[in-house]
Amino acid sequence: MWEESSGEAEIYTFSLMRKSATGPYAIGYVTLKEGPSLLTNFVDCDMDGLKIGQKVKVVFSQPTAPRCRSLRRCEVAHARRNIQSGHPAQAGIQ
């Protein structure tokens, strides 16, 4: 059963890839305020400033992979699950 989520989360662990064809990026697991964890890409952030325990906010965008945005550097976006589409949440960090 799908439930609406606040989108508020905390970084559990992450890995920073400094060398890639598309430039540096970070992926990791976040734990949602409601309890579940998910694998996500971190976007719109200072990659060197990421910290375990940092607060992040789920953001929805295309493609359907989750993305997290840091609450320190970006405006907090409202996060809602789209029950009809079945697409996973995308999270972004600041």
Short mmCIF file of the C-alpha atoms (twelve columns), coordinates in Angstrom:
data_MODEL
# 
_entry.id   MODEL 
# 
loop_
_atom_site.group_PDB 
_atom_site.id 
_atom_site.type_symbol 
_atom_site.label_atom_id 
_atom_site.label_alt_id 
_atom_site.label_comp_id 
_atom_site.label_asym_id 
_atom_site.label_seq_id 
_atom_site.Cartn_x 
_atom_site.Cartn_y 
_atom_site.Cartn_z 
_atom_site.pdbx_PDB_model_num 
ATOM 1  C CA . MET A 1  0.000  0.000  0.000   1 
ATOM 2  C CA . TRP A 2  1.357  3.442  -0.941  1 
ATOM 3  C CA . GLU A 3  1.356  6.178  1.684   1 
ATOM 4  C CA . GLU A 4  2.094  9.877  1.384   1 
ATOM 5  C CA . SER A 5  5.516  10.855 2.729   1 
ATOM 6  C CA . SER A 6  6.799  14.187 4.016   1 
ATOM 7  C CA . GLY A 7  9.935  13.637 1.911   1 
ATOM 8  C CA . GLU A 8  12.126 14.586 4.859   1 
ATOM 9  C CA . ALA A 9  15.135 12.293 5.189   1 
ATOM 10 C CA . GLU A 10 18.596 11.915 6.687   1 
ATOM 11 C CA . ILE A 11 21.742 10.624 4.960   1 
ATOM 12 C CA . TYR A 12 22.573 7.125  6.258   1 
ATOM 13 C CA . THR A 13 25.614 6.562  4.022   1 
ATOM 14 C CA . PHE A 14 26.958 7.865  0.709   1 
ATOM 15 C CA . SER A 15 29.737 7.472  -1.834  1 
ATOM 16 C CA . LEU A 16 31.263 10.279 -3.879  1 
ATOM 17 C CA . MET A 17 32.462 9.432  -7.389  1 
ATOM 18 C CA . ARG A 18 34.992 12.090 -8.340  1 
ATOM 19 C CA . LYS A 19 35.900 10.727 -11.781 1 
ATOM 20 C CA . SER A 20 33.244 9.857  -14.331 1 
ATOM 21 C CA . ALA A 21 32.440 10.718 -17.934 1 
ATOM 22 C CA . THR A 22 29.644 13.015 -16.719 1 
ATOM 23 C CA . GLY A 23 31.575 14.618 -13.846 1 
ATOM 24 C CA . PRO A 24 31.494 14.068 -10.074 1 
ATOM 25 C CA . TYR A 25 28.342 12.651 -8.511  1 
ATOM 26 C CA . ALA A 26 27.205 11.154 -5.222  1 
ATOM 27 C CA . ILE A 27 24.851 8.287  -4.425  1 
ATOM 28 C CA . GLY A 28 23.780 6.883  -1.094  1 
ATOM 29 C CA . TYR A 29 21.063 5.634  1.195   1 
ATOM 30 C CA . VAL A 30 18.743 7.979  3.035   1 
ATOM 31 C CA . THR A 31 16.267 7.132  5.782   1 
ATOM 32 C CA . LEU A 32 12.894 8.819  5.411   1 
ATOM 33 C CA . LYS A 33 11.335 10.436 8.473   1 
ATOM 34 C CA . GLU A 34 8.577  7.804  8.256   1 
ATOM 35 C CA . GLY A 35 11.121 4.955  8.510   1 
ATOM 36 C CA . PRO A 36 11.816 3.435  5.075   1 
ATOM 37 C CA . SER A 37 15.243 3.790  3.454   1 
ATOM 38 C CA . LEU A 38 15.980 4.298  -0.213  1 
ATOM 39 C CA . LEU A 39 18.924 4.501  -2.573  1 
ATOM 40 C CA . THR A 40 19.241 7.937  -4.164  1 
ATOM 41 C CA . ASN A 41 21.395 10.335 -6.154  1 
ATOM 42 C CA . PHE A 42 22.297 13.614 -4.434  1 
ATOM 43 C CA . VAL A 43 21.698 16.729 -6.554  1 
ATOM 44 C CA . ASP A 44 22.056 20.514 -6.287  1 
ATOM 45 C CA . CYS A 45 24.665 20.304 -3.544  1 
ATOM 46 C CA . ASP A 46 28.290 20.822 -2.590  1 
ATOM 47 C CA . MET A 47 29.480 17.231 -2.977  1 
ATOM 48 C CA . ASP A 48 32.431 17.864 -0.627  1 
ATOM 49 C CA . GLY A 49 30.017 19.112 2.035   1 
ATOM 50 C CA . LEU A 50 27.947 15.919 2.312   1 
ATOM 51 C CA . LYS A 51 27.817 14.440 5.820   1 
ATOM 52 C CA . ILE A 52 26.245 11.335 7.332   1 
ATOM 53 C CA . GLY A 53 23.252 12.499 9.345   1 
ATOM 54 C CA . GLN A 54 22.686 15.534 7.072   1 
ATOM 55 C CA . LYS A 55 19.031 16.417 6.504   1 
ATOM 56 C CA . VAL A 56 17.795 16.139 2.924   1 
ATOM 57 C CA . LYS A 57 14.479 16.465 1.092   1 
ATOM 58 C CA . VAL A 58 13.026 14.182 -1.569  1 
ATOM 59 C CA . VAL A 59 12.259 15.952 -4.849  1 
ATOM 60 C CA . PHE A 60 10.307 14.550 -7.779  1 
ATOM 61 C CA . SER A 61 11.538 14.877 -11.348 1 
ATOM 62 C CA . GLN A 62 12.248 12.802 -14.436 1 
ATOM 63 C CA . PRO A 63 13.755 10.245 -14.821 1 
ATOM 64 C CA . THR A 64 12.205 8.137  -12.092 1 
ATOM 65 C CA . ALA A 65 15.309 7.460  -9.964  1 
ATOM 66 C CA . PRO A 66 15.167 8.964  -6.451  1 
ATOM 67 C CA . ARG A 67 17.151 12.152 -5.895  1 
ATOM 68 C CA . CYS A 68 17.841 14.089 -2.683  1 
ATOM 69 C CA . ARG A 69 18.442 17.790 -2.135  1 
ATOM 70 C CA . SER A 70 20.197 19.166 0.941   1 
ATOM 71 C CA . LEU A 71 18.049 21.293 3.206   1 
ATOM 72 C CA . ARG A 72 20.953 23.701 3.783   1 
ATOM 73 C CA . ARG A 73 21.442 24.945 0.208   1 
ATOM 74 C CA . CYS A 74 18.137 24.637 -1.596  1 
ATOM 75 C CA . GLU A 75 14.568 25.677 -1.109  1 
ATOM 76 C CA . VAL A 76 12.638 22.827 0.472   1 
ATOM 77 C CA . ALA A 77 10.371 21.221 -2.109  1 
ATOM 78 C CA . HIS A 78 7.095  19.516 -1.273  1 
ATOM 79 C CA . ALA A 79 7.393  15.771 -1.805  1 
ATOM 80 C CA . ARG A 80 4.468  13.516 -2.566  1 
ATOM 81 C CA . ARG A 81 4.273  9.994  -3.911  1 
ATOM 82 C CA . ASN A 82 2.305  9.565  -7.106  1 
ATOM 83 C CA . ILE A 83 0.143  6.584  -6.221  1 
ATOM 84 C CA . GLN A 84 -1.333 6.199  -9.699  1 
ATOM 85 C CA . SER A 85 1.973  6.298  -11.618 1 
ATOM 86 C CA . GLY A 86 3.862  3.840  -9.441  1 
ATOM 87 C CA . HIS A 87 7.060  5.834  -10.028 1 
ATOM 88 C CA . PRO A 88 9.512  5.877  -7.086  1 
ATOM 89 C CA . ALA A 89 10.217 9.156  -5.345  1 
ATOM 90 C CA . GLN A 90 13.135 11.204 -6.605  1 
ATOM 91 C CA . ALA A 91 15.151 12.870 -3.908  1 
ATOM 92 C CA . GLY A 92 17.467 15.854 -4.067  1 
ATOM 93 C CA . ILE A 93 19.932 17.334 -1.583  1 
ATOM 94 C CA . GLN A 94 21.294 20.781 -1.001  1 
# 
